[in-house]
Amino acid sequence: MIAYIIAQCNSSKQLKVTDILKFDWDNEHKEDTTITQEDVTRLKAKATSIAKTLNTK
């Protein structure tokens, strides 16, 4: 915020905070985070495999 204030004081045009500070979550691009049935099946199989490995030791 200090960098923004200093830049605004030294600028002849109006700046926005996002002109100085940009974060990954500021992007409007949203990734698809839906879970498919294939993902559920794959993760269940992996969890079962890990459980079997842990139970045999």
Buried (B, 14 or more C-beta within 10 A) or exposed (E): EEEBEEEBEEEEEEBEBEEBEEEEEEEEEEEEEEEEEEEEEEEEEEEEEEEEEEEEE
